[in-house]
Amino acid sequence: MSSLIGSRAWRFFVVVGLLALAACTRSEWRELAISDAGFSVLMRGDPHYARQQVKTPAGPMFADAYSSDRPDSYFAVGYADYPLALVLASPPEAVFAGVRETWVRRINGKIVASDSKLKLQGKYPGTEFTAEGKMNGADAFVQARLYLVDQRLYQVIAMGRKSEVPQATVNRFLNSFRLIPQSSVGTFSVEPSAK
């Protein structure tokens, strides 16, 4: 009789533990939809927003980012609107190259995989790369997708300790990025006057 009660108690605790784990997993990742920026993505926890001015060969511009940072990993979506003249004068790969090298340098790494034939929504050029290196003495990786949507460059970045971040988590994050209709807040239209 006592072994039957012990067995039932053990099952009860296992079921309760699995339910608690499932609840934590569900609440950890949720959709982040930023209509002003025109994207949505699955993001862990409450992301941090940052805006900074960056110097580029085309002059200063602003870069915005939403990120989730933990000791073992970093997930982020960043975007910046490039000058029209630069976008028209350069092939997308040239725009992607400088951004890719910046991320690879962050881990003092090298590119181990690259695919430059991505298309977002079947029409916007993109590229994906994976780099491996070291960060704070530990094996690290960066896996990213870059998309050029008209003048806007989106960076979808997963970075972390290689042994701590499952590939399934990285794939889920990267695959969740999508474009959504941009809000029209702060915009106006000019109609020609009828004469």
N, C-alpha and C positions, 0 to 999 in steps of 0.2 A: 504494500500500500504506500509506504513512504517513498519508494522508488518511482511509483506512478505519479505522486504529487511532485517529486523532484523533477521528473521528466516534463510534467505540465508547466511547472514554474520556469524551467529552462527554456521551453518553447515560447512561453509568454514573453520573457525578457528578450529573446531573439527577435520575435515579431515586433515588439515595441522599439527595439534598437534599429531594426530595418526601417520602420516607419519614420523614426526620428531622422535617420540618415537621408531618406528620400525627401523629407521636408526641407532639410538643410540644402540638399543638392538643388531642389527646385528654386529655392529663394536666392541662391548664390548668383545665378545667371538670369538676367531678365532683359527684355528688349529695351534698348535705348533708342528712341526716335527723336531726331533733332530736325524739325521741319525747316528751321532757318538755314541749316546747312545742307538739307536735302538728302539725308541718309538715315538708315536705321541699322542697328547691329545688336547682337547679344553681348551684354557687358556684365562683368562680375561686380557685384556690390554697388555702391554709390560711386560713380566715376568722378574723377577730378577734372575740372575744366581749366584750361590755361590758354591765354592769348599772348603772343609775343611778336615783336617786330624783328624780322630777320633781314640781313643784308644778302643780296643776290647780285649776280652780274647784271641783271636787268634793273637793279635799284632796290630800295627797301620795300618790303611787303609784309603783310601780317600773316601769321600762321596760327591756326586754332587747333586744339587737341582735347579729346576726351580720353582719359586713361584710368586704368585700374592697376595699381602697383602693389605687389606683395614682395616679401624677401626673396622668393624663389622665381617670380615671374612678373611680366609687365605686358599688358594688353592695351592697345591704343588705336584710335582712329584720329588722324590729323588731316587737315585740309588747308589749302592756300590757293588763292586766286592769282594766277600768273598773268602778266601783261599780255594782251592780245598779240602784240608784235612778236614777242618771244615764242608764243605757241605757234603762230603762223610760220615763223622762220626756222623752227626746229622740228625734226621728227620726234614723235613721242619717246622713242628710245633714248634720245639725247636728254630729254627732260628727266626720264627715269634714272639715267646713269648716275648723276650726281647725288641724288637722294639715296640710291642703293649703296653707293660707296660710303656715305656718311654712316649708315646703319652698320655696315660691315666693320668700319673702323671702331665703332663703339665697343665691339667685343674683340678687337684686334684679331679679326678672323679672316676667313676666305670663303668664297662662294662655293658651295658643294652641289647646288642644283639651281637651275634657272629655266623659266618658261616665259618667252616673250610673246606668246600667241594668245594671251587671254583677251576676252572681250566681255565687257560688262553690259548686260542686257542686249548682247548680240551686236553692239555697235561701237562702244567706247573702248579704245585701246587700253590694254593693261599688261602688266608683267608680274611674275611671281618669282621670288628667289628664296633660297635657304642658305644661310651662312653659319659656320661653326667657328668657335674660338674660345676665349677665356674671359671670364668676368669675375673679379675678386678671387682669382686663383682656382675657380671651378670651371668645368666644361660648360660652355654656354652656347646658345643658338639664337638666331634671329630668323623668323620666317615671316615674309611680308608679301602683300599684294599692293601694287600701285596702279591707280587708274587715272586717266586723263579724261575728264568729262567737260567738254568745251574748254574753258580756261581754268577749270578747277582741278587741282591735283589732289586726289585722296590717297592717304597712306593707311593701310590696315596692317598693324604690326603686332606680332607675338614674339616676345623675347623672354628668355629665362635660362635657368639651370637645366641642362640637358636631361639629367636623371630625375628631375622633380616634376616636369610638366608632360603629361601624356600627349601623344600625337593626336589622339581623338579629341582632346580639349582644344588644341590648336586648330584642327580642321573645323570643328564646330564653330569656333569664333570666326575664322576667315570666311567660311561658307555662309555665315549669317548676314554679312554685309550686303545691303541693297539700297538702291536709290528710292526715295519717296518724293512726292511733290513738295516743292519748296513753298514756304509760306510767302505771302505777298506783303507781310508787315514791313514797313519802312520803304516800300517801293511806290512809285507812282507812274502813271502813263501820261504821255503828252499826245493830245489829239490835234491834228491840224485844224485851224479855224476855217469855217465854211465862209466863203466870200461870194 
